[in-house]
Amino acid sequence: QVQLVESGGGLVQAGESLRLSCVASKSIFSISTMGWYRQAPGKQRELVAAITRGERTTYADSVKGRFTISRDNAKNTVYLQMNSLKPEDTAVYYCNLQTIMRNDYWGQGTQVTVSS
């Protein structure tokens, strides 16, 4: 079983920045695809960004140019740097690990609230 622990959420004003971190409990991190998803009240969970083990990245159109996903395999950690935050970025952000066998693991979520 893989455990994922997120941190870094909080309340900020529009235009400010936050950095989310997610630490995985097992070394399979290095061969897994890592992703950040978010879910706003009344909406479906959506992909925000993902990074493969080869460090290929994918971003939702709504965050391109503002968010950056990165990983540190030595620390089993994935980061999401969020700049120029907007009120519509308000959501619970979830860390996801997908193994090479396409098994998914999720963190408990961290709240990000952006005030206008």
C-alpha positions in Angstrom: 0.0 0.0 0.0 1.3 3.4 -0.9 0.5 6.4 1.3 0.6 10.0 0.0 0.8 13.0 2.3 0.1 16.4 0.9 1.0 19.7 2.5 1.2 23.4 1.6 -2.4 24.4 1.1 -3.9 27.5 2.7 -5.7 30.8 2.2 -4.2 33.4 0.0 -5.3 36.5 -2.0 -5.6 36.6 -5.7 -2.3 37.0 -7.4 -0.3 35.3 -4.7 1.5 32.0 -4.8 1.5 28.6 -3.0 3.6 25.5 -3.3 2.0 22.1 -2.6 4.1 19.1 -1.7 3.3 15.4 -1.7 5.5 12.8 -0.2 5.0 9.1 -1.1 5.8 6.3 1.4 7.4 3.9 -1.1 10.3 4.0 -3.5 8.0 3.0 -6.4 7.6 6.8 -6.6 10.5 7.0 -9.0 8.9 4.7 -11.6 5.4 6.2 -11.3 3.5 9.0 -12.9 2.5 11.6 -10.4 -0.3 14.0 -10.7 -2.2 16.8 -9.0 -6.0 16.9 -9.2 -8.5 19.3 -7.7 -12.2 19.3 -6.9 -14.2 22.4 -6.2 -17.6 22.3 -4.5 -20.3 20.9 -6.8 -17.7 20.0 -9.5 -16.0 16.9 -10.7 -12.4 16.2 -9.8 -10.2 17.4 -12.6 -6.5 16.9 -13.6 -4.4 20.0 -12.9 -1.0 18.7 -13.8 1.0 15.4 -14.2 4.6 14.4 -14.5 5.8 11.0 -15.8 8.8 9.2 -14.6 10.6 10.6 -17.6 9.6 14.1 -16.4 7.2 14.7 -19.3 4.6 17.2 -18.0 0.9 17.8 -18.8 -1.2 20.8 -17.6 -4.8 21.7 -17.7 -5.4 24.7 -20.0 -6.7 26.7 -17.1 -3.3 26.6 -15.3 -0.8 26.6 -18.1 1.8 29.4 -17.6 0.9 29.7 -13.9 1.5 26.3 -12.3 4.6 24.1 -12.5 4.8 20.5 -11.5 8.1 19.0 -10.5 9.4 15.9 -8.8 12.4 14.9 -6.6 12.8 11.2 -6.8 15.5 11.2 -4.0 12.8 12.6 -1.7 9.8 10.7 -3.1 8.2 14.1 -3.4 6.2 15.9 -6.1 5.6 19.6 -6.0 3.0 21.9 -7.5 4.2 25.6 -7.7 1.1 27.7 -8.1 1.6 31.4 -9.1 -0.8 34.1 -10.0 -3.6 32.3 -8.2 -7.2 33.1 -9.0 -10.4 32.7 -7.0 -11.4 29.9 -9.5 -8.4 27.9 -8.4 -10.1 27.4 -5.0 -10.5 23.7 -4.5 -9.3 20.7 -2.6 -6.1 19.5 -4.2 -5.3 15.8 -4.3 -2.0 14.1 -5.0 -2.1 11.0 -7.3 0.4 8.3 -7.9 -0.2 5.9 -10.8 2.0 2.8 -11.0 3.3 1.3 -14.2 0.5 -1.3 -13.8 -2.0 1.7 -13.7 -3.0 1.3 -10.1 -4.0 4.6 -8.6 -3.3 5.9 -5.1 -4.6 9.2 -3.6 -3.7 11.5 -0.9 -6.1 12.9 1.6 -6.3 16.3 -0.1 -5.3 19.8 0.9 -7.5 22.9 0.8 -6.5 25.9 -1.3 -8.6 29.0 -1.0 -8.0 32.1 -3.1 -9.8 35.2 -2.1 -10.6 38.1 -4.5 
